[in-house]
Amino acid sequence: RCRGATGLEMGKLAKDVAWCDKELSRPMEVLSSALLRCGRRTKRLGLELGAAIAPFSSQYRLCRYEQMAFGDRRTALKKKMEARTKADGRAAKLMINQTSMKHMGRYGTLERMETEAAMMDEFATEAAREAEEVAMRLQNEVARIGALRVNEWDSSMKVIASGMKEACAENAAIWESALEAFKREFPDLTVPMAQHATIVDGTNNIVS
C-alpha cells in the first residue's frame, strides 16, 4: 500500500514537473510506474496469502473448543473417580458391618446398606461409561482434526510458498524493466553495482 501511494504521489509530481522540464520528469515517470506496478503486485500477494492462511486462522479459533473438550474429559474423569471412591467406601462399610448386623438382627438396616451400596456401584459404573464415551469422542475428534490440519496446512503452505516465489519473481522483473528503461532514457548513466558488505562472524569466518 505504501508503494502504491508513493507511486501515485510520484506520478503527480512527474506531471507537475513535465510542464517545465520534460527531461527531468521522465525518470520520475519510470519510477512512478514501477512503484505502482510493484504496489499492485504486493497487494495481490497480500490477498492471496490472506486466503491461503484461512485454514490456520480457523484452526486457531477452534483451539478454544479443543480446550473445552479436554476440560470435559477432565471433568468426566474426576466424576468417575469420585463415584468409584464412594462406591468402594459403601461396599467396604457393608462388608465390615454385615456379619455383626446379622447377629444383632438388624436386617432392615442391612438391607438399606446393601441397596445404597448397589446404587453407588451403579452410579460409579455409569460415570465410568460416560467417561469412556467422552474419551472415545475426544480421541476420534483429535484424529479427525489432526488429519484435516495435515491436509489443509500442507496445501496452504504450498500455495503460500508458490505465491511468494511468483510475487518475488514478478517484482524483480518490474524493477529490472525499470532499470532498463532508465538505461534507455539515459544511456550515459552508470548504474553502480550492489556492494556486498564483508562481515566477520563470531567464529572469525568471513561472510559476504
N, C-alpha and C positions, 0 to 999 in steps of 0.2 A: 504493500500500500504506500509506503514511503517513497519507493522508487517511482511508482506511478504518479504520485503527487509532485515529486521533484521533476519528473519528465514533463508534466503539464506546465509547471511554472517555467521550466526551461524553454518550452515551446513558445509560451507567451513572450518571454524575453527575446527569443530569436526573432519573432515577428516585429517587436518594437525596435530592435537593433537594425533589422533589414531596411527600415525606412532611411536610415542614414549611412549604413555600412553593410552592404550585401556580403562582402567577403568575410567580415567578422561574424555575421550571423550564421554562415554555413556550418562551421564546426558545432555551434550551439544546436542547430537543427539535427545534425547527426547524433549528437549526444542525447538530445531530447527523444529522438526516435528509438534509440537503443534503450533508454530508461523506460519508456512506455512499453515497449515490447517485453522487456525483462520483467517489468511490474505485472503485466498481464499474465505472463507465464508463471510467475511466482504465485499469483492469486489463484490461478487454475490448479497449481500444485497443492495449495492450501485446501481447496475444495476436495481434491482427490484424496488427500491424506485424511481430511475430516470424515469422509465416507469410509475410508479403509480402517480407521481406528474405532468405528462404531461398535464392533464386537467387543473390543477392550472396554469401552465405556459401559456397555450394557452389562458385561460380566462384573465390572466394578460395582455397579449399582446392586447387583444380585448378592454381593458379599454380605450385605446386611441380613438378607433372608437366610443365607447359609449359616450365619452365626446364630440366628434364631432357631434354626433346625438342630444345630448341635446343642443349643440350650435346652430344647425339648428332650433331646436324648439324655442329657444330664439329669433333668427333672424326672424322667421315667426311671432311670437307674436308681435315683435317690428314693423314689416311691417304692420301687421293688425291694430295695434293701430294708427300708423301714417296715414294710409289710411282712417280710420274711422274719425280721427280728422279733416283731410282735407275735407272729405265729409260733416261732420256736419257743418264745417265752411262755406262751399259754400251754404249749404241749409239754414243756418241762414241768410247769406247775401242776398240770394234770397228772403227770407220771409220778411226781413226788407225793401228792396227796391222795392218789386213787385208792391205795390199799387201806390207809387209815380211815378214809371216809366210808369205805365198805364195812369196816369193822364197827364204826360208830352208827351205821345205818342211815347215813345222810345221803340217801340215794338221789333226792331232789337236787341237792347242791352239786353232786357228782354229775348228774345228767346235764345240769346247766353249764358246768365247766367243760364237759365233752362237746356240747353244742357250740360254745364260744370258741373252743379250740378248732373245731371243724370249720366254723365260719372264718376264723382268722387264716387258716390254711387255704381256704378257698379264695379269700381276698389276696393272699400272697401269690397264689397260682395265677390269678387274673392279672395282677400287677406285672408278674414275670412275662406273661403272654403279651401284654401291651408293650412292655419294654422291648421284647423281641420284634414286634411288628414295627415299632419306631426304628429299631436298628436296621431292619431289612429295607424299609423305605429310604432311610438315610443313605445306606450303602448303595442302593440302586440309583438314587439321585446323584450321589457323588460320582459314580461311574458314568452316568449319562452326561453330566456337566463336564467331566474330565475329557470324555471323547469329543464332545462338542467344541470345547476350547481348543483341543489339539487341531481339529479340522479348520475351525474358523480362524484361529490365530495364525496357523501356518499359511493359509490363503491370504490373510490380511498382510502378513509380513512380506510375502512375495509381491503383493500389489504396492506396498509402501516402498520396497527396495526398487522395484521396476519404475515406479513413478518418479522417485528421486533421481535415479540414474538418467531417465529420459529428460527430466527438467534440467539437470546439470548440463547434459549434452546440448540441449537447445539454448540454454543461457550462454554457454561457451560459444556456440555458433553465432548468437546475436552479437556478442562483444567482438568476436573475430571479424564479423562483417562490418561492424562499426569501425574497427581498426583499418580494415581495407578501404572503407570509404574515406577515412582521414588520409590515408596514403594517396588515394586517387586525387583528392582535393589539394593536398599539399605534398607533392612528390619530393620536394626538397627537405621535408621534415624527417629528422632522425628520431625514431622511437627507441628509447633505451630499453634494453632487456631487463627482465626482473632480476634483482640482485638477491642471491641466497645468503642469508646470514650464517656465519660459522659459529656453532655453539659447542662448547665443551661441557659434557655432562658430568655427573658425579663420579663416573668410572674413568675419567680422563679420555674418553672416546670422543672423537670429533664428529659432530653431526651437522650436515649441511642442510 
